[in-house]
Amino acid sequence: MNILIIGAHPDDEVLGMGATIKKLHKNNHKIHLCVVSEGTSAQYDDKKMIKIRRDWCIKAGKILGISEFNFLDFPDAKLDSIPQLEINIELEKIISKFKPKIVYTTPDNDVSKDHSIVFDSTLVACRPHNNSISQLLSYESPSGYTTGAITKFPFQPNVFEDVTNEFRYKIKAFKAYKSEVRKFPHPRSLIAIESLAIRRGVEAGLKKAEAFKLIYGINQ
């Protein structure tokens, strides 16, 4: 089965669903990652960091089992300056070419405009007409924008993936993003990432889980 994962920035895929990606790969699914922005220019003056973070993304993806990568390189933290039609068209091209059965995308509950715009563009690109998609889900993003009190509304998952056996690969993949691992109690610390997996696991009666929100599903 072809599965498409859409991220606003490099590392969204690991933080949101790294262990699930590994599980999907173990189940012999073909996984394609599309990263919409270069995810760098708003944080670093050195343009070389764009390539460095792309290399980290590919390294992390190989750990998890991602087979294909698309980097659209829209400007970091400035997706609201881009006509949304341009993003929609690029995502539609990828969906038309790759023909995914399942699509995962960014959450819509945080204050990151990039995440919200990618979520909205995914909804447009995944409209259930003339495409192969049977399920569309959003993943949880445990960043500084999406945990604690600073959210538009709480992330309310309705799908939980048991990742007890795959969680260690998420940690290994995240470590590939060398500048992104922070000290506890930052939400991007390894302890915080594991704590979230345990919390979602407890909610579902599992040891560790990743949480998702099903946007729509089509039974065929």
C-alpha positions as CSV (number, residue, x, y, z in Angstrom):
1,M,0.0,0.0,0.0
2,N,1.2,3.5,-0.8
3,I,1.2,5.9,2.1
4,L,1.9,9.7,1.9
5,I,3.1,11.7,4.9
6,I,3.0,15.5,4.6
7,G,5.0,17.8,7.0
8,A,5.3,21.5,7.2
9,H,8.9,21.3,8.3
10,P,11.7,18.7,8.4
11,D,11.2,16.7,11.7
12,D,7.4,17.0,11.8
13,E,7.2,13.4,10.5
14,V,9.4,12.1,13.3
15,L,7.8,14.0,16.1
16,G,4.3,13.4,14.9
17,M,4.5,9.7,13.9
18,G,8.0,8.4,13.7
19,A,7.2,5.1,15.4
20,T,4.1,4.6,13.3
21,I,6.2,5.1,10.1
22,K,8.5,2.4,11.3
23,K,5.5,0.1,11.9
24,L,4.1,0.8,8.5
25,H,7.4,0.0,6.9
26,K,7.7,-3.3,8.8
27,N,4.2,-4.1,7.4
28,N,5.7,-3.7,3.9
29,H,3.9,-0.4,3.0
30,K,5.7,2.1,0.6
31,I,6.1,5.4,2.4
32,H,6.5,8.8,0.7
33,L,7.3,12.0,2.6
34,C,6.6,15.5,1.4
35,V,8.0,18.4,3.3
36,V,6.4,21.7,2.3
37,S,8.8,24.3,3.7
38,E,12.5,24.3,4.0
39,G,12.1,24.6,7.7
40,T,15.3,26.6,8.3
41,S,15.4,30.2,7.2
42,A,13.3,31.5,10.1
43,Q,15.8,30.0,12.6
44,Y,19.2,30.2,10.9
45,D,21.0,32.8,8.9
46,D,23.3,30.3,7.3
47,K,21.6,29.0,4.1
48,K,23.7,25.9,4.3
49,M,21.4,24.8,7.1
50,I,18.7,24.1,4.5
51,K,20.8,21.3,3.0
52,I,21.9,20.1,6.4
53,R,18.4,19.8,7.7
54,R,17.4,18.1,4.4
55,D,20.2,15.6,4.9
56,W,19.1,15.0,8.5
57,C,15.5,14.4,7.3
58,I,16.7,11.8,4.8
59,K,18.9,10.1,7.4
60,A,16.0,10.0,9.8
61,G,13.7,8.7,7.1
62,K,16.0,5.9,6.2
63,I,16.0,4.8,9.8
64,L,12.2,4.7,9.8
65,G,11.8,3.2,6.3
66,I,10.7,6.1,4.2
67,S,11.5,5.3,0.5
68,E,10.8,8.5,-1.3
69,F,11.2,12.2,-0.4
70,N,9.8,15.5,-1.8
71,F,11.1,18.8,-0.6
72,L,8.9,21.7,-1.9
73,D,11.2,24.3,-0.3
74,F,8.6,27.0,0.4
75,P,9.9,29.6,2.9
76,D,10.0,28.6,6.6
77,A,7.4,30.3,8.8
78,K,6.1,32.3,5.8
79,L,3.6,29.9,4.2
80,D,0.9,32.6,4.9
81,S,2.8,34.8,2.3
82,I,2.4,32.2,-0.4
83,P,-0.9,31.9,-2.4
84,Q,-2.5,28.8,-1.0
85,L,-3.3,27.6,-4.5
86,E,0.4,27.1,-5.2
87,I,0.7,24.7,-2.2
88,N,-2.5,23.0,-3.2
89,I,-1.2,22.4,-6.7
90,E,2.1,20.9,-5.5
91,L,0.4,18.5,-3.2
92,E,-2.1,17.5,-5.9
93,K,0.8,16.7,-8.2
94,I,2.4,14.4,-5.6
95,I,-0.9,12.7,-4.9
96,S,-1.6,12.2,-8.6
97,K,1.8,10.7,-9.1
98,F,2.2,8.6,-6.0
99,K,-1.4,7.5,-5.7
100,P,-1.5,7.0,-1.9
101,K,-4.2,5.0,-0.2
102,I,-3.6,6.7,3.2
103,V,-2.5,10.3,3.8
104,Y,-1.2,11.7,7.1
105,T,-0.8,15.5,7.6
106,T,-0.1,18.2,10.2
107,P,-2.5,19.0,13.0
108,D,-4.8,22.0,12.9
109,N,-4.9,22.8,16.6
110,D,-1.7,24.7,17.2
111,V,-0.6,28.3,16.6
112,S,1.9,27.5,13.9
113,K,0.5,29.0,10.8
114,D,2.7,26.7,8.7
115,H,1.0,23.7,10.3
116,S,-2.5,25.2,9.8
117,I,-1.9,26.1,6.2
118,V,-0.5,22.7,5.3
119,F,-3.5,21.1,7.0
120,D,-5.9,23.2,5.0
121,S,-4.0,22.6,1.7
122,T,-4.0,18.8,2.4
123,L,-7.8,18.9,2.8
124,V,-8.1,20.6,-0.6
125,A,-5.6,18.2,-2.3
126,C,-7.3,15.2,-0.8
127,R,-10.8,16.0,-1.8
128,P,-12.5,12.6,-2.5
129,H,-12.8,13.1,-6.2
130,N,-10.6,11.3,-8.8
131,N,-8.0,10.1,-6.3
132,S,-6.9,6.9,-4.6
133,I,-7.2,8.1,-1.0
134,S,-9.4,6.1,1.4
135,Q,-8.2,7.6,4.7
136,L,-6.9,11.0,5.7
137,L,-5.5,11.5,9.2
138,S,-3.6,14.3,11.1
139,Y,-0.9,13.4,13.6
140,E,0.0,15.1,16.9
141,S,2.8,17.6,16.9
142,P,4.6,17.7,20.3
143,S,6.4,21.0,19.8
144,G,6.5,24.1,21.9
145,Y,3.5,25.4,19.9
146,T,1.2,22.4,20.5
147,T,1.7,21.4,24.1
148,G,0.8,23.2,27.3
149,A,-1.6,26.1,27.3
150,I,-0.7,27.7,24.0
151,T,-3.1,26.0,21.6
152,K,-6.1,26.9,19.7
153,F,-7.8,23.9,21.2
154,P,-6.6,20.5,22.6
155,F,-5.6,17.8,20.2
156,Q,-8.4,15.3,20.4
157,P,-7.3,12.0,18.9
158,N,-9.7,9.2,17.8
159,V,-7.1,6.8,16.5
160,F,-4.3,5.3,18.6
161,E,-1.4,3.3,17.1
162,D,0.4,0.8,19.3
163,V,4.1,1.6,18.9
164,T,5.5,-0.2,22.0
165,N,7.9,-2.2,19.8
166,E,8.8,0.6,17.4
167,F,9.2,3.6,19.8
168,R,13.0,3.2,20.0
169,Y,13.3,3.9,16.3
170,K,11.5,7.2,16.8
171,I,14.1,8.3,19.3
172,K,16.9,7.2,17.1
173,A,15.5,9.0,14.1
174,F,14.9,12.2,16.1
175,K,18.5,12.2,17.2
176,A,19.4,12.6,13.5
177,Y,18.1,16.1,13.8
178,K,21.1,17.2,15.8
179,S,20.1,20.8,16.5
180,E,16.5,19.9,17.5
181,V,17.0,17.7,20.6
182,R,16.5,19.9,23.7
183,K,16.9,19.4,27.4
184,F,14.0,18.4,29.6
185,P,11.4,19.8,30.3
186,H,11.3,21.2,26.7
187,P,8.6,19.3,24.7
188,R,11.4,18.3,22.2
189,S,13.4,16.6,24.9
190,L,13.7,12.8,24.7
191,I,12.0,12.5,28.1
192,A,9.1,14.6,27.0
193,I,8.6,12.7,23.7
194,E,8.6,9.4,25.6
195,S,6.2,10.8,28.2
196,L,3.7,11.8,25.5
197,A,3.9,8.3,24.0
198,I,3.3,6.8,27.5
199,R,0.4,9.2,28.1
200,R,-1.3,8.3,24.8
201,G,-0.6,4.6,25.5
202,V,-2.3,4.8,28.8
203,E,-5.4,6.4,27.2
204,A,-5.6,3.5,24.9
205,G,-4.7,0.7,27.3
206,L,-1.2,0.3,25.7
207,K,2.4,0.8,26.9
208,K,3.2,3.4,24.2
209,A,1.1,4.9,21.5
210,E,1.0,7.7,18.9
211,A,-2.2,9.6,18.5
212,F,-4.1,10.6,15.4
213,K,-7.3,12.3,14.3
214,L,-9.2,10.6,11.5
215,I,-10.4,13.4,9.2
216,Y,-12.3,11.0,6.9
217,G,-12.4,7.4,5.9
218,I,-14.0,5.6,3.0
219,N,-14.9,1.9,3.2
220,Q,-14.6,0.2,-0.1
